[in-house]
Amino acid sequence: MMNKPSIAVLDGDIIAYRAAFWADQEGSEWLEDRIKDDIRKWTPPEVTRVVVAFSCPRSENFRRTWWPQYKAHRDVVKQTPENLSYAESYIKDSYECQTKDHLEADDLMGIQMSMGKAIAVTIDKDIYSVYGWSWKPPMKDTEENPVIFTSKEEADYNFHKQWIMGDVTDNIPGVWKMGQAKAKKLLDSTKPVNHSPLVLSLYEQMPNKDGGKYSFEDALAQARCVRILRTEDWNNQVIPWYPKELK
């Protein structure tokens, strides 16, 4: 197990969006105070340095290279809080922040947590598909959440489960009509070394939503969309994931 880092990387997309949505309802005069309080609450115990990660523009996300529909259903103005630009600007002016071309905040967190350099802080459970330390900030003052370590074996399992299921919120269909229970049952039926071949065979055998067939490229695109980048997926540019069993 890696030593627990003293640096935390926070999901700035979620912090800014939630604060902006609150300001739209309650008024923007207290937005800065709200953000300060949120970042304080999102800072894990014993952390000495906080970095806030922000995503690139959605249209420039590297995942759209393989799946143009990735998050395309979100590309509508009505989903953007009026105060979002204000919230983002205030955070970027007031805190140490990170962005990288073509990457999401999740990827920035995933790369650093898998290197053992930082604790990833987010309410998004998808972060458990990356190995390393993470923390889910408490939603209530009485809630006490521990900083969690996810092993590589656990992360790989969660990645393969997500590859089967897809992610409706991100417009990643996965295997048609394959939910969490079915995905878990399939993965639990065989050894981890067989997980990638199993998922590929599932895409090959199952019909898609239209009754047609998935191609190998379809299956690979789904994997690359659900996979949050790890240190082995990044070398100053994205290293496209490919099943090691086929290399």
Backbone torsions as a table, in degrees:
resi	resn	phi	psi	omega
1	MET	NA	136.0	177.8
2	MET	-67.8	150.3	171.4
3	ASN	-65.2	143.8	-178.3
4	LYS	-70.8	124.3	-177.9
5	PRO	-71.4	162.7	176.5
6	SER	-102.0	5.2	178.0
7	ILE	-108.9	140.1	175.7
8	ALA	-120.7	137.1	174.2
9	VAL	-111.6	118.4	-174.5
10	LEU	-98.3	147.1	177.3
11	ASP	-77.8	95.8	-176.6
12	GLY	-68.5	-27.9	178.9
13	ASP	-59.3	-47.9	-177.5
14	ILE	-69.2	-43.8	-179.5
15	ILE	-59.0	-48.2	-177.7
16	ALA	-65.8	-42.9	-177.4
17	TYR	-64.4	-46.6	-178.2
18	ARG	-64.6	-41.2	179.4
19	ALA	-67.0	-40.1	179.8
20	ALA	-66.7	-41.4	178.4
21	PHE	-63.1	-40.9	176.7
22	TRP	-61.4	-43.5	-178.9
23	ALA	-65.3	-34.3	176.9
24	ASP	-60.7	-32.6	-178.1
25	GLN	-89.0	-38.9	-170.2
26	GLU	-103.5	-14.4	-177.4
27	GLY	109.5	143.4	-172.0
28	SER	-85.6	-5.6	-175.6
29	GLU	-67.1	-21.6	179.6
30	TRP	-108.4	12.1	-175.5
31	LEU	-61.4	-43.8	-178.1
32	GLU	-63.4	-41.4	177.2
33	ASP	-64.2	-39.1	178.1
34	ARG	-61.0	-43.7	-179.5
35	ILE	-65.3	-44.4	177.8
36	LYS	-56.3	-44.0	-179.0
37	ASP	-67.1	-40.8	179.9
38	ASP	-63.6	-45.1	-178.8
39	ILE	-66.5	-35.1	174.5
40	ARG	-61.5	-44.7	-179.7
41	LYS	-69.2	-26.1	-178.9
42	TRP	-89.3	5.1	179.2
43	THR	-95.5	115.9	-177.6
44	PRO	-63.8	155.9	176.7
45	PRO	-58.1	144.2	174.3
46	GLU	70.0	12.1	176.4
47	VAL	-85.9	135.6	-177.2
48	THR	-107.6	-11.5	-179.5
49	ARG	-143.5	133.1	-178.9
50	VAL	-119.3	131.7	176.0
51	VAL	-123.8	137.7	-179.8
52	VAL	-108.4	123.9	-177.5
53	ALA	-98.7	137.6	176.8
54	PHE	-125.3	148.2	179.6
55	SER	-80.1	156.8	170.0
56	CYS	-70.3	168.7	172.8
57	PRO	-55.8	138.8	-174.1
58	ARG	-55.7	-38.2	-177.8
59	SER	-67.1	-17.7	-178.1
60	GLU	-101.1	5.1	-178.9
61	ASN	-63.1	135.0	-176.1
62	PHE	-61.1	-24.2	-177.7
63	ARG	-65.2	-25.4	-179.7
64	ARG	-71.0	-12.1	173.2
65	THR	-61.0	-37.3	-177.4
66	TRP	-103.4	-24.1	-177.7
67	TRP	-141.7	89.2	-175.3
68	PRO	-59.0	-21.6	-179.1
69	GLN	-80.7	-2.0	-176.7
70	TYR	-57.6	116.7	-179.4
71	LYS	55.9	17.5	-177.3
72	ALA	-66.2	-26.6	179.8
73	HIS	-69.1	-11.5	179.0
74	ARG	-91.9	-4.7	-175.0
75	ASP	-78.9	58.7	179.0
76	VAL	-133.6	141.1	-174.6
77	VAL	-63.8	-34.5	-173.4
78	LYS	-65.5	-16.3	179.6
79	GLN	-86.4	-5.2	-177.1
80	THR	-97.1	118.3	176.5
81	PRO	-59.9	147.0	-178.1
82	GLU	-61.9	-32.4	-175.4
83	ASN	-93.8	11.8	-175.2
84	LEU	-64.3	-44.4	180.0
85	SER	-62.2	-40.5	177.6
86	TYR	-61.4	-46.3	-179.0
87	ALA	-62.4	-46.8	-179.7
88	GLU	-63.2	-43.8	-178.9
89	SER	-62.9	-42.0	-179.7
90	TYR	-63.6	-43.9	179.7
91	ILE	-63.0	-44.8	-177.5
92	LYS	-68.0	-28.7	177.9
93	ASP	-81.4	-21.2	-169.8
94	SER	-110.3	-16.4	-174.7
95	TYR	-133.1	161.3	173.2
96	GLU	-71.8	123.8	-174.8
97	CYS	-127.4	160.4	178.2
98	GLN	-133.7	139.0	168.2
99	THR	-144.2	153.9	173.3
100	LYS	-142.0	142.5	178.8
101	ASP	-54.9	133.1	172.1
102	HIS	75.5	-1.9	-178.2
103	LEU	-109.7	151.9	173.7
104	GLU	-91.4	166.1	174.1
105	ALA	-57.7	-39.7	177.6
106	ASP	-55.6	-41.8	-178.8
107	ASP	-66.7	-42.5	178.3
108	LEU	-61.0	-41.4	176.9
109	MET	-66.7	-44.4	-176.9
110	GLY	-62.9	-41.6	179.6
111	ILE	-62.5	-44.9	-175.8
112	GLN	-75.0	-36.0	179.4
113	MET	-70.9	-33.9	179.7
114	SER	-76.1	-17.5	172.8
115	MET	-83.6	-11.1	-176.1
116	GLY	81.1	15.9	-175.4
117	LYS	-92.1	-21.1	-173.6
118	ALA	-154.3	157.6	170.2
119	ILE	-90.9	125.7	176.8
120	ALA	-83.3	130.3	-177.3
121	VAL	-118.5	115.1	-178.2
122	THR	-163.6	159.2	173.5
123	ILE	-94.4	-0.3	-177.9
124	ASP	-83.4	116.2	-178.1
125	LYS	-67.7	-13.5	178.8
126	ASP	-61.8	-18.9	-178.9
127	ILE	-64.2	-17.8	178.9
128	TYR	-74.4	-1.0	173.1
129	SER	-88.5	7.9	175.2
130	VAL	-121.6	141.4	178.5
131	TYR	-85.6	148.3	-178.5
132	GLY	128.0	-167.7	-176.1
133	TRP	-91.5	138.5	175.9
134	SER	-146.3	162.8	-178.6
135	TRP	-144.1	130.3	173.6
136	LYS	-95.9	112.6	-177.7
137	PRO	-62.9	142.5	-178.4
138	PRO	-66.5	139.9	178.0
139	MET	-87.1	-18.4	178.6
140	LYS	-126.7	153.0	-179.7
141	ASP	-63.0	-26.8	-178.1
142	THR	-85.9	-8.3	-176.5
143	GLU	-84.3	135.5	177.6
144	GLU	-125.8	105.5	-178.8
145	ASN	-101.0	133.7	177.5
146	PRO	-79.0	155.4	168.8
147	VAL	-73.4	129.0	-171.2
148	ILE	-109.6	140.9	172.4
149	PHE	-105.2	125.6	175.8
150	THR	-104.8	124.2	-179.9
151	SER	-75.9	165.1	178.2
152	LYS	-62.2	-39.0	179.8
153	GLU	-62.8	-43.6	178.3
154	GLU	-65.7	-42.3	-179.6
155	ALA	-63.0	-43.1	179.2
156	ASP	-63.1	-40.8	177.7
157	TYR	-60.8	-47.9	-179.0
158	ASN	-64.9	-36.0	176.5
159	PHE	-62.5	-46.8	-178.9
160	HIS	-65.9	-36.2	176.9
161	LYS	-63.0	-43.6	178.6
162	GLN	-66.3	-34.5	178.3
163	TRP	-61.3	-38.7	177.8
164	ILE	-71.2	-47.7	-172.6
165	MET	-74.8	-30.1	-169.1
166	GLY	72.2	-162.9	-179.7
167	ASP	-152.9	103.0	-176.1
168	VAL	-59.0	-37.8	-177.4
169	THR	-64.8	-24.3	179.5
170	ASP	-105.1	7.2	179.7
171	ASN	64.7	36.2	175.5
172	ILE	-109.0	108.1	-170.5
173	PRO	-71.1	-29.9	-174.6
174	GLY	63.7	-157.2	177.2
175	VAL	-81.7	128.8	-175.1
176	TRP	-56.1	128.3	177.2
177	LYS	62.7	30.7	175.1
178	MET	-111.7	105.0	179.3
179	GLY	-96.6	-170.4	-174.3
180	GLN	-63.0	-43.0	-177.3
181	ALA	-63.0	-45.2	179.7
182	LYS	-67.1	-41.7	-179.6
183	ALA	-62.3	-44.4	179.8
184	LYS	-63.2	-43.4	-179.7
185	LYS	-60.6	-42.2	179.9
186	LEU	-65.9	-47.0	-178.6
187	LEU	-65.8	-36.1	-179.5
188	ASP	-72.1	-12.6	-177.1
189	SER	-83.5	-5.9	-177.4
190	THR	-146.5	172.6	-178.1
191	LYS	-77.5	154.3	-179.3
192	PRO	-54.3	-34.6	-179.2
193	VAL	-62.1	-20.1	-178.4
194	ASN	-97.1	0.1	-171.8
195	HIS	-65.0	-45.6	179.9
196	SER	-64.0	-47.7	175.9
197	PRO	-59.2	-36.8	179.1
198	LEU	-62.6	-46.3	-178.3
199	VAL	-66.8	-40.4	177.9
200	LEU	-62.2	-40.9	178.7
201	SER	-67.0	-32.3	177.6
202	LEU	-64.5	-45.8	176.5
203	TYR	-62.1	-35.6	-178.7
204	GLU	-69.7	-34.6	-172.6
205	GLN	-91.7	-32.6	-172.2
206	MET	-86.1	144.9	175.3
207	PRO	-75.5	151.5	175.5
208	ASN	-84.4	-175.7	-175.7
209	LYS	-57.2	-32.4	-177.3
210	ASP	-92.5	5.9	180.0
211	GLY	85.2	2.0	179.2
212	GLY	-90.8	-162.5	-177.0
213	LYS	-109.9	144.8	169.6
214	TYR	-79.3	141.8	172.3
215	SER	-91.6	167.4	175.2
216	PHE	-60.4	-37.3	179.2
217	GLU	-65.1	-36.0	175.6
218	ASP	-60.8	-47.6	-178.5
219	ALA	-62.0	-43.1	-179.3
220	LEU	-66.2	-39.7	179.2
221	ALA	-62.4	-40.4	178.9
222	GLN	-63.3	-41.5	179.2
223	ALA	-62.8	-44.5	-177.4
224	ARG	-69.6	-25.4	178.0
225	CYS	-78.2	-40.2	-177.7
226	VAL	-80.7	-19.1	-174.8
227	ARG	-78.4	116.7	170.4
228	ILE	-74.7	133.6	-175.2
229	LEU	-61.8	140.7	173.2
230	ARG	-113.7	175.3	-178.5
231	THR	-59.8	-32.8	-179.8
232	GLU	-75.4	-8.5	179.6
233	ASP	-99.1	7.8	-172.2
234	TRP	-142.9	129.6	173.1
235	ASN	-146.0	66.3	-172.8
236	ASN	63.8	5.2	169.2
237	GLN	-162.0	161.5	-178.0
238	VAL	-69.9	131.4	172.5
239	ILE	-98.9	105.5	-173.5
240	PRO	-57.9	129.6	179.7
241	TRP	-66.0	141.0	177.8
242	TYR	-146.1	138.3	-179.2
243	PRO	-57.7	121.6	-176.9
244	LYS	-62.5	-24.4	180.0
245	GLU	-67.0	-19.4	-177.8
246	LEU	-104.9	-0.3	-177.8
247	LYS	-77.3	NA	NA
